[in-house]
Amino acid sequence: MEIQAVVFRLAPVLGALAVASLIEVIVPLRQQSRDSNGRLATNLWLLAITLGVAMLLNFTLAVGAAYVAASGSGLLQLLGLSAISSFVITLLVLDGATYLVHRLLHQIPLLWRVHLVHHIDASVDATTAFRQHPIEGVVRFAFIAMPAWILGAPPAAIAVYRLLGALNSVLEHANIRVPRGLDRMFVLLWVTPDMHKVHHSREHAETDSNYANLFSFFDRVFRTFTSSTRGPFVRYGIRGYDAREHQSIGAVLSLPFQRSVNRTGADHDRHSEA
């Protein structure tokens, strides 16, 4: 029964990965190697680790949310807001918190070393969505859990937000071509694949932009938005980390604890400026 519950929770994410991978073959944004320097094997290892850690953290998040909801001590309960209002506020607050932690992952040197695991992938596709160091998963969890528990956010709203975040992560990283008119329409509200591709640029100014998770207006409000028109044309990755020796599962897991391999690249520049 427990195994069935795990499969049920993972099915939407794994299904989205399968569909996105198929679409990448049919209408790719660009031609790129899926397994250059062994990246695909590393991404699949990190996918398994990330989903395993996420299951544990989501369980902790749900238990905490259920406890606060049952005690009636959350801000939303104390204010007596309706179910719909509580649901909408939860989505907005959690997405704002996710924007904040993503920005801090870029601006604090120690956290950037952790987040580098995600950015050194030089061939962005659906598998990149969960290319994440376990430490990053814990950091992101902390920034979600605290506001969720303080608000007394409805467990259902938290579950919906986490699922939307996972599904959109697959979509925005997928190597798929999106019609320009469609992107122009949706990017006003939502983070589109082209918008997020800019975030994976090798150019420092572009990497440090487009942090939003679901709602694109967070980048517009905090002036970190770069036009999604750049998305199809950026070059992915971080200088100095393209070689196979930096792409193995062992190398990426130890990356946060190593010194910079490149004294002139984006990684060193960020540490110098911080």
C-alpha positions as CSV (number, residue, x, y, z in Angstrom):
1,M,0.0,0.0,0.0
2,E,2.8,2.4,0.9
3,I,4.6,1.6,-2.4
4,Q,1.3,2.3,-4.3
5,A,1.1,5.7,-2.5
6,V,4.6,6.6,-3.6
7,V,3.9,5.6,-7.2
8,F,0.7,7.6,-7.1
9,R,2.5,10.7,-6.0
10,L,5.4,10.3,-8.4
11,A,3.2,9.4,-11.4
12,P,2.3,13.0,-12.5
13,V,6.0,14.1,-12.4
14,L,7.4,11.0,-14.2
15,G,4.5,11.2,-16.7
16,A,5.4,14.8,-17.4
17,L,9.0,13.9,-17.9
18,A,8.1,11.2,-20.3
19,V,5.8,13.4,-22.4
20,A,8.3,16.3,-22.4
21,S,11.1,14.0,-23.5
22,L,8.9,12.8,-26.4
23,I,8.0,16.3,-27.4
24,E,11.7,17.3,-27.3
25,V,12.3,14.7,-30.1
26,I,9.4,15.9,-32.2
27,V,9.8,19.7,-31.9
28,P,13.1,20.5,-30.3
29,L,14.1,24.1,-29.5
30,R,17.7,23.3,-30.6
31,Q,19.8,20.3,-31.6
32,Q,21.9,19.2,-28.7
33,S,23.5,16.1,-27.3
34,R,21.4,14.5,-24.5
35,D,24.5,12.6,-23.2
36,S,27.5,14.9,-23.8
37,N,30.2,14.1,-21.2
38,G,27.9,11.6,-19.4
39,R,25.5,14.3,-18.3
40,L,22.4,12.1,-18.8
41,A,23.5,9.5,-16.4
42,T,24.3,12.2,-13.8
43,N,20.9,13.8,-14.4
44,L,19.1,10.5,-13.9
45,W,21.0,9.8,-10.7
46,L,20.1,13.3,-9.4
47,L,16.5,12.8,-10.5
48,A,16.2,9.7,-8.3
49,I,18.0,11.5,-5.3
50,T,15.9,14.6,-5.7
51,L,12.6,12.8,-5.9
52,G,13.5,10.6,-2.9
53,V,14.5,13.6,-0.8
54,A,11.4,15.5,-2.0
55,M,9.1,12.7,-0.9
56,L,10.5,12.8,2.6
57,L,10.4,16.6,2.8
58,N,6.9,16.8,1.4
59,F,5.7,14.3,4.1
60,T,7.3,16.6,6.8
61,L,5.7,19.6,5.2
62,A,2.3,18.0,5.2
63,V,2.5,16.7,8.8
64,G,3.4,20.2,10.0
65,A,0.7,21.9,7.9
66,A,-1.9,19.4,9.2
67,Y,-0.9,20.1,12.8
68,V,-1.1,23.9,12.4
69,A,-4.5,23.6,10.6
70,A,-5.9,21.3,13.4
71,S,-4.7,23.7,16.1
72,G,-6.2,26.7,14.3
73,S,-3.1,28.8,15.1
74,G,-2.2,29.8,11.6
75,L,-2.6,33.4,10.4
76,L,-5.1,32.5,7.8
77,Q,-7.3,30.8,10.4
78,L,-6.9,33.6,12.9
79,L,-8.0,36.1,10.2
80,G,-11.0,33.9,9.3
81,L,-10.4,34.0,5.6
82,S,-12.4,31.9,3.2
83,A,-11.1,28.7,1.7
84,I,-10.6,30.3,-1.7
85,S,-8.8,33.3,-0.3
86,S,-6.6,31.1,1.8
87,F,-5.8,29.0,-1.3
88,V,-4.8,31.9,-3.5
89,I,-2.8,33.6,-0.7
90,T,-0.9,30.3,-0.1
91,L,0.1,30.0,-3.8
92,L,1.3,33.6,-3.9
93,V,3.2,33.5,-0.6
94,L,4.9,30.2,-1.4
95,D,5.8,31.3,-4.9
96,G,7.2,34.6,-3.4
97,A,9.3,32.5,-1.0
98,T,10.6,30.3,-3.8
99,Y,11.6,33.4,-5.7
100,L,13.5,34.7,-2.7
101,V,15.4,31.5,-2.0
102,H,16.3,31.1,-5.7
103,R,17.7,34.6,-5.7
104,L,19.7,33.9,-2.5
105,L,21.1,30.8,-4.1
106,H,22.7,33.1,-6.6
107,Q,23.8,35.9,-4.4
108,I,25.3,34.1,-1.3
109,P,28.6,32.4,-2.3
110,L,28.1,29.3,-0.2
111,L,24.6,28.7,-1.6
112,W,25.8,29.4,-5.1
113,R,28.3,26.6,-4.8
114,V,25.4,24.3,-4.1
115,H,23.2,25.7,-6.9
116,L,26.1,25.4,-9.4
117,V,25.1,21.7,-9.7
118,H,22.0,22.8,-11.6
119,H,23.7,25.5,-13.7
120,I,26.7,23.6,-15.1
121,D,24.4,21.4,-17.3
122,A,25.4,22.6,-20.8
123,S,22.5,20.8,-22.5
124,V,19.3,21.9,-20.9
125,D,16.3,19.6,-21.3
126,A,13.6,18.0,-19.2
127,T,16.1,16.0,-17.2
128,T,17.7,19.2,-16.0
129,A,14.5,20.0,-14.0
130,F,15.6,17.8,-11.1
131,R,19.4,18.2,-11.5
132,Q,19.7,19.5,-8.0
133,H,22.1,18.9,-5.1
134,P,20.3,17.4,-2.0
135,I,21.5,20.4,0.1
136,E,19.5,22.7,-2.2
137,G,16.4,20.6,-1.7
138,V,16.7,21.1,2.0
139,V,17.3,24.9,1.7
140,R,14.3,25.3,-0.6
141,F,12.2,23.2,1.8
142,A,13.0,25.5,4.7
143,F,11.9,28.6,2.7
144,I,8.6,26.9,1.8
145,A,7.9,25.3,5.2
146,M,8.3,28.3,7.4
147,P,5.7,30.6,5.6
148,A,3.4,27.6,5.1
149,W,3.3,26.8,8.8
150,I,3.1,30.4,9.9
151,L,0.2,31.0,7.6
152,G,-1.5,27.7,8.6
153,A,-1.8,27.2,4.8
154,P,-4.3,24.5,3.7
155,P,-2.5,21.2,3.1
156,A,-4.3,20.9,-0.2
157,A,-3.0,24.3,-1.4
158,I,0.5,23.3,-0.4
159,A,0.2,20.0,-2.3
160,V,-1.1,21.8,-5.4
161,Y,1.7,24.3,-5.2
162,R,4.4,21.7,-4.9
163,L,2.9,19.7,-7.8
164,L,2.6,22.7,-10.0
165,G,6.2,23.7,-9.2
166,A,7.4,20.2,-10.2
167,L,5.4,20.0,-13.4
168,N,6.3,23.5,-14.5
169,S,10.0,22.8,-13.8
170,V,9.8,20.0,-16.3
171,L,8.1,22.2,-18.9
172,E,10.4,25.2,-18.5
173,H,13.6,23.2,-18.8
174,A,12.3,21.0,-21.7
175,N,14.1,21.5,-25.0
176,I,10.9,22.3,-26.8
177,R,10.1,25.0,-29.3
178,V,7.3,27.3,-28.2
179,P,5.5,29.5,-30.8
180,R,6.6,33.1,-30.2
181,G,3.0,34.4,-30.0
182,L,2.1,31.8,-27.4
183,D,5.2,32.7,-25.3
184,R,4.4,36.4,-25.5
185,M,0.9,35.9,-24.2
186,F,1.7,33.5,-21.3
187,V,4.9,35.1,-20.1
188,L,2.9,38.1,-18.8
189,L,1.7,35.9,-15.9
190,W,3.5,32.6,-16.1
191,V,7.2,31.4,-16.3
192,T,7.5,30.0,-19.8
193,P,10.2,27.7,-21.2
194,D,11.8,30.6,-23.2
195,M,11.8,32.8,-20.1
196,H,13.6,30.3,-17.9
197,K,16.1,29.3,-20.6
198,V,17.5,32.9,-20.2
199,H,18.3,32.0,-16.6
200,H,20.6,29.2,-17.8
201,S,22.7,31.5,-20.0
202,R,26.4,31.6,-19.5
203,E,26.2,35.4,-19.4
204,H,26.4,36.5,-15.8
205,A,23.7,39.2,-16.2
206,E,21.2,36.8,-17.7
207,T,22.0,34.0,-15.3
208,D,21.2,36.4,-12.5
209,S,17.7,37.1,-13.8
210,N,14.3,35.3,-14.3
211,Y,14.3,33.6,-10.8
212,A,10.6,33.2,-10.6
213,N,9.1,29.7,-10.2
214,L,5.5,29.9,-11.4
215,F,4.4,33.6,-11.6
216,S,6.6,35.7,-13.8
217,F,5.5,39.0,-12.3
218,F,7.8,38.5,-9.3
219,D,10.7,39.1,-11.6
220,R,9.0,42.2,-13.0
221,V,8.1,43.6,-9.6
222,F,11.7,43.1,-8.3
223,R,13.3,44.2,-11.6
224,T,15.1,40.9,-12.3
225,F,13.2,40.2,-15.5
226,T,15.0,39.6,-18.8
227,S,12.9,39.3,-22.0
228,S,12.1,35.7,-23.0
229,T,13.0,36.6,-26.6
230,R,16.6,35.8,-25.6
231,G,15.7,32.2,-24.5
232,P,16.1,30.3,-27.8
233,F,19.6,31.9,-28.4
234,V,21.5,31.8,-25.1
235,R,24.4,29.4,-24.6
236,Y,23.9,27.2,-21.5
237,G,26.3,26.2,-18.7
238,I,29.0,27.8,-16.7
239,R,32.5,28.4,-18.0
240,G,35.1,26.0,-16.7
241,Y,32.7,23.1,-15.9
242,D,32.1,21.5,-19.3
243,A,34.6,18.7,-19.1
244,R,33.5,15.2,-18.3
245,E,35.5,15.3,-15.1
246,H,33.1,17.9,-13.7
247,Q,29.9,16.2,-14.8
248,S,30.0,12.8,-13.1
249,I,27.6,12.1,-10.2
250,G,30.5,12.1,-7.7
251,A,31.9,15.4,-9.0
252,V,28.6,17.2,-8.8
253,L,27.8,15.9,-5.3
254,S,31.2,17.1,-4.1
255,L,31.0,20.4,-6.0
256,P,29.8,22.5,-3.0
257,F,32.9,21.5,-1.1
258,Q,35.5,22.2,-3.7
259,R,37.3,25.3,-4.7
260,S,36.5,27.0,-8.0
261,V,38.1,25.4,-11.1
262,N,38.1,28.6,-13.0
263,R,39.6,31.8,-11.8
264,T,38.2,33.9,-14.6
265,G,34.8,32.4,-15.2
266,A,31.3,33.2,-13.9
267,D,31.8,31.3,-10.7
268,H,34.9,33.2,-9.6
269,D,33.4,36.5,-10.6
270,R,30.3,35.9,-8.4
271,H,32.4,35.1,-5.4
272,S,34.5,38.2,-5.9
273,E,31.5,40.5,-6.1
274,A,29.6,38.9,-3.2
